Amino acid sequence: MEPFQRYVLLVILVSFVHHISASVTHYSIPEEMKEGSVVANLATDLSLDVKTLKQRKMRLDTIANKKFLDVNKETGELYIVEKIDREYICNTKLSCYLKLEVILENPVRIFNIEVEILDMNDNAPQFRRDIIHLDISEATPKGERFSLSNAVDPDVGSNSVKTYHLSESEYFNIEVQTGRDGSKFAEFILTKGLDREKKAVHHLILTAVDGGTPPRSGTASVIVRVLDTNDNAPTFDKVIYNINIMENSPIGSLVIHLNATDLDEGSNSDLTYSYSLYTSEKTQETFHLNPSTGEITVKGMLNYEDFRIYDMEVIATDKGANSLSGQCTIKILVEDMNDNHPEISIKSFQSPVNENIELDTVIAVVSVSDKDSGDNGVVDLHIPDNMPFKLRESSDNYYELVVSEPLDREKVPEYDITFTVTDRGFPPLSDNETMTLELLDVNDNVPQFSQSFYTIRVMENNAPGALLSSLTAFDPDLHENQYLVYFILEKEIANTSMSMLFSINPENGNLYALKTFDYEIEKDFLFHIEARDSGSPPLSSNVTVHIIIVDQNDNAPVIVSPWRAHGSVVEEKIPRSTEKGSLVAKVIALDTDSVHNSRITYQFLQVTDATLFSLDQYNGEIRTMRMFSYRDPRHQRMVVIAKDNGEPALSATVTIKLSTMETAVKAFSDMTEVPLEYDIFSDLNLYLVIGLGSVSFLLLITILVTIVLKCQKVKPSKAAAPCRNSVISERNSTIADSTLVSNDAYWYSLFLAETRKGKLVVRQPVPKGSRYIVSSLPRGTGLTDTSDSAASTLQVRV
């Protein structure tokens, strides 16, 4: 209101003021000039003095408008204060003016100025909406027209909207129309029938162009959505579906997800799935069809062996007003799963069999089978590798079990044969059947003793019937083939059968002695024992038995030198001049026990003067320890005891009465160095002649008898080697090797002592029943056993 009131006041004032100009000064300027731009020089145009403008208080008033212009009081120029937008000031008017008043004082003058704002093409056409949506049914006929919202351009005249352009399309076009107000708008024309299934949405660009120079344009997107009609039937991806499914698939397993498509939309494309009438009830009971999703799932158990192929037809129907439908065929093939174990059937099995059964003999016939197919139904049969059998295929799935190696019941009495059948599926399945094959015994093993040679030691003086040992053999066969009988193989020793000396229990092999053995008579026995089984034919084996008689200390030593009558005293004479260390007498005792028990030691039991004589405890030599003195008694008495080495020890004694005499014969210090006069032993010489004659006679008779016996026998019997005892007499002199053997009432021991000038012969009776061997050996040999290989042995029988 203030500009308007000011304008009214100015009119009133002008009406009263003198010299008010009634003319209007007209200027034309384009819009959008820059600030400070000079429009015109008012001082010049109004014929005003520039120098007085400031004094006259020149000013510019805007009527009913914002002050866009002002005047420079120094120069009188009209200039732009603020950029002018014509569309802002005049909107859509064709002409646009700014009315101004220039007022001066002293004198007051008012000039009317009119500034025309010329339009510039500074605005592009613009649609009210950037996106224009159109819904057109695909059933709309071509040529149909549709209105589109027009574009608006603030500019006027030729700068306003002049025409429209549509992007290229085979379905649509436009026609530009002019409205009553002269505005331009476009009509949308359908030039070709639509098919939503081919193209449901069309995107177009509508462009509005003004008439300015250069022309400006604006665009809008036109989106045409083609509305559906139920003109398409549902279709499946395939006409026929072939599906493989494993048997034993769990209930609810997805078989296939049918996805029928309907090119329509909305309810026209909503589908329902169902079985056709040609689908069997068995199939419908086995598989479930979801009517909404088209999923077919397992409803019943699938067994390849029962039913392998399922055929079905499925129909898809849309929900349009005039519903359309499509169908497909589905063939479901059930694949075999390795769910059946192979089976074994024993058609024939022979048990028991003899252990000596021939190789390649058929023991069993076995058949195998598998209900599965393919590799799942291919089976392999095998048995353990460490058995003497093998499988031989006779025909399809039939096998024979044959013997491949010799059988031995004693090593393996029976076989647990496991037949294992395995198919070739994944994972493989198997089954097994175990049969027991028993082996019958055949008498193919000889009895076996635990040792090949038995040595049995038997103490002499044993009781008859005493158990010596148990000689048990073992036969690994069975029953009668295992029952053993024991025998002593007959053998004679010194015309005596072994069965008279020993007895064996035929059932358990216990060996007994039938007599009492005497070590001094028999030292050992060597014979054979046979063990025989009860098979047919019987088998046997024998073992060598060596019976060794062990000695007991059951014989006391016997004094054989010096010889004396039973219970009498031995009298010896020696010169009184005998020197120290001279041999006075020699006590020799014999013991028929073994070497250990027959070792004899000598001791004085009584002696008249212990300082006069010494006794060697090993060889029994009595020597003088000093020379006789006149104080010594003429007669010396000594009791010598000979003791063996047994436990307990046995002994014998001899009493020697020694008389000294005065004689011219030179005393000898040692029998090995001083020869004896033959007349001293005149009695002994007589006995020696008699003894040598008797021995020679008996020896001749023995040789003749032996020759006759050997000539009568076809096969000489092997007699046991003669047993000998050795008694060693050791003295300082050298004694020739000699042996005296006799079984008569007396033993005679003959010692030949070498001297420088003669020989000494000693005779001594021995109790009946004794058997001795006296061996004289060179000095220094010590105590040794006399062997059969000893150098020359003289045997004399009396």
FENSUL-V555528 format. One record per backbone hydrogen bond with DSSP energy under -1.0 kcal/mol. CO is the residue of the C=O (numbers start at 1). NH is the residue of the N-H. E is the energy in kcal/mol with one decimal. If there is no record, write none. Layout:
# FENSUL-V555528
{{CO NH E} {CO NH E}}
This chain:
# FENSUL-V555528
{{1 5 -3.0} {2 6 -2.7} {3 7 -2.4} {4 8 -2.2} {5 9 -2.6} {6 10 -2.3} {7 11 -2.2} {8 12 -2.4} {9 13 -3.1} {10 14 -3.3} {11 15 -2.0} {13 17 -1.8} {25 114 -3.4} {27 116 -3.9} {29 118 -3.0} {34 37 -1.7} {37 80 -2.7} {40 78 -4.1} {41 45 -2.6} {42 46 -3.1} {43 48 -3.3} {44 47 -1.0} {52 56 -2.6} {53 58 -2.0} {56 105 -2.5} {59 103 -2.5} {61 101 -2.3} {66 68 -1.2} {68 81 -3.5} {68 82 -1.6} {70 79 -2.7} {72 76 -3.6} {76 42 -2.0} {76 43 -1.2} {77 72 -2.8} {78 39 -4.1} {78 40 -1.1} {79 70 -1.9} {80 36 -3.4} {84 32 -3.1} {85 89 -1.8} {86 90 -3.3} {90 93 -2.2} {96 117 -2.8} {98 115 -3.5} {99 63 -2.3} {100 113 -2.9} {101 61 -2.8} {102 111 -2.5} {103 59 -2.0} {104 109 -2.2} {109 104 -2.6} {110 21 -1.4} {111 102 -2.8} {112 25 -3.4} {113 100 -3.8} {114 27 -3.4} {115 98 -3.4} {116 29 -3.1} {118 31 -2.0} {120 122 -2.6} {126 152 -3.1} {130 221 -3.3} {132 223 -2.9} {134 225 -3.0} {136 227 -2.7} {137 140 -2.0} {141 144 -1.0} {144 190 -3.0} {146 188 -3.9} {152 126 -2.6} {156 159 -1.7} {157 160 -1.7} {160 211 -1.6} {163 209 -2.8} {165 207 -3.8} {171 191 -3.5} {171 192 -1.1} {173 189 -3.4} {175 187 -2.9} {177 185 -3.2} {179 182 -1.7} {183 179 -4.0} {185 177 -4.6} {186 148 -1.1} {187 175 -1.7} {188 146 -3.5} {189 173 -2.1} {190 143 -5.1} {195 199 -2.8} {200 226 -3.4} {202 224 -3.1} {204 222 -3.2} {205 167 -2.1} {206 220 -2.0} {207 165 -3.0} {208 218 -2.3} {209 162 -3.1} {209 163 -2.2} {216 210 -3.0} {218 208 -3.4} {220 206 -3.0} {221 132 -4.1} {222 204 -3.2} {223 134 -2.7} {224 202 -3.0} {225 136 -2.3} {227 138 -2.7} {229 231 -2.3} {235 261 -3.8} {239 329 -3.3} {241 331 -3.6} {243 333 -4.0} {245 335 -3.5} {250 253 -2.0} {253 298 -2.3} {256 296 -3.1} {261 235 -3.2} {265 268 -1.4} {266 269 -1.6} {267 319 -1.4} {272 317 -2.4} {274 315 -3.5} {276 279 -1.4} {280 284 -2.2} {281 285 -2.3} {282 286 -1.3} {283 287 -2.5} {286 299 -3.7} {286 300 -2.1} {288 297 -2.4} {290 294 -2.2} {291 273 -2.6} {294 258 -2.5} {295 290 -2.8} {296 255 -3.3} {296 256 -1.4} {297 288 -3.0} {298 252 -2.6} {302 248 -2.1} {303 306 -1.2} {303 307 -2.7} {308 334 -3.3} {310 332 -3.3} {312 330 -3.2} {313 276 -2.5} {314 328 -2.0} {315 274 -1.9} {316 326 -2.5} {317 272 -2.1} {324 318 -2.8} {326 316 -3.6} {328 314 -2.3} {329 241 -3.0} {330 312 -2.3} {331 243 -2.9} {332 310 -2.6} {333 245 -2.5} {335 247 -2.2} {337 339 -3.2} {343 369 -1.8} {345 367 -2.8} {348 365 -2.3} {353 440 -3.4} {354 357 -1.4} {358 361 -1.1} {361 403 -1.5} {363 350 -2.9} {364 401 -2.9} {365 347 -2.1} {365 348 -1.8} {366 399 -3.3} {367 345 -2.8} {369 343 -3.4} {373 376 -1.2} {374 377 -1.3} {375 424 -1.4} {378 424 -1.4} {380 422 -2.6} {382 420 -2.6} {387 389 -1.0} {388 404 -2.4} {388 405 -1.4} {390 402 -2.5} {392 400 -3.1} {395 398 -2.2} {397 368 -1.9} {398 394 -2.1} {398 395 -1.3} {399 366 -2.9} {400 392 -2.6} {401 363 -4.1} {401 364 -1.2} {402 390 -2.1} {403 360 -3.4} {408 412 -2.6} {413 439 -2.0} {415 437 -3.3} {417 435 -2.8} {419 433 -2.1} {420 382 -2.2} {421 431 -2.2} {422 380 -2.5} {429 423 -2.5} {431 421 -3.0} {433 419 -3.4} {435 417 -3.0} {437 415 -2.5} {438 353 -2.3} {440 355 -2.1} {442 444 -2.5} {448 474 -3.2} {452 544 -1.3} {454 546 -3.2} {456 548 -3.2} {458 550 -3.8} {463 466 -1.5} {466 513 -2.1} {469 511 -3.6} {470 472 -1.1} {474 448 -2.5} {478 481 -1.7} {479 482 -2.0} {479 483 -1.0} {480 534 -1.3} {485 532 -2.9} {487 530 -2.7} {491 498 -1.5} {496 493 -2.9} {497 500 -1.3} {498 501 -1.1} {498 502 -3.0} {501 514 -3.1} {503 512 -3.8} {505 509 -2.3} {506 486 -1.1} {509 471 -2.7} {510 505 -2.6} {511 468 -3.4} {511 469 -1.1} {512 503 -2.3} {513 465 -4.3} {517 461 -3.2} {518 521 -1.9} {518 522 -3.0} {523 549 -2.9} {525 547 -2.9} {527 545 -3.4} {528 489 -2.4} {529 543 -2.4} {530 487 -2.6} {531 541 -1.9} {532 485 -2.4} {539 533 -2.8} {541 531 -3.2} {543 529 -2.5} {544 454 -2.9} {545 527 -2.1} {546 456 -2.9} {547 525 -2.4} {548 458 -3.2} {550 460 -2.8} {552 554 -2.6} {558 590 -3.2} {561 588 -3.3} {565 568 -2.2} {570 657 -4.2} {572 659 -3.3} {574 661 -1.8} {575 578 -1.3} {579 582 -1.5} {582 624 -1.9} {585 622 -3.3} {588 560 -2.8} {588 561 -1.7} {590 558 -3.3} {594 598 -2.4} {597 645 -1.1} {601 643 -2.7} {603 641 -2.9} {606 639 -3.2} {609 612 -1.3} {612 625 -3.5} {614 623 -2.3} {616 620 -1.9} {617 602 -2.2} {620 587 -2.7} {621 616 -2.3} {622 584 -3.4} {622 585 -1.3} {623 614 -2.8} {624 581 -2.3} {629 632 -1.0} {634 660 -2.2} {636 658 -3.6} {637 608 -1.3} {638 656 -3.4} {639 605 -3.9} {639 606 -1.6} {640 654 -2.3} {641 603 -1.9} {642 652 -2.0} {643 601 -2.5} {650 644 -2.9} {652 642 -3.6} {654 640 -2.8} {655 570 -2.6} {656 638 -2.6} {657 572 -2.9} {658 636 -3.4} {659 574 -2.3} {661 576 -2.2} {670 673 -1.9} {670 674 -2.5} {677 680 -1.1} {679 682 -1.1} {681 685 -2.5} {682 686 -1.4} {683 687 -1.9} {684 688 -2.5} {685 689 -2.0} {686 690 -2.0} {687 691 -2.7} {688 692 -2.6} {689 693 -1.9} {690 694 -2.1} {691 695 -2.6} {692 696 -2.1} {693 697 -2.0} {694 698 -2.5} {695 699 -2.4} {696 700 -1.9} {697 701 -2.1} {698 702 -2.4} {699 703 -2.0} {700 704 -1.9} {701 705 -2.4} {702 706 -2.2} {703 707 -2.0} {704 708 -2.0} {705 709 -2.3} {706 710 -2.0} {707 711 -1.6} {708 712 -1.4} {709 713 -1.5} {717 719 -1.1} {727 775 -1.2} {738 776 -1.0} {767 770 -1.1} {778 781 -1.2} {787 790 -1.5}}
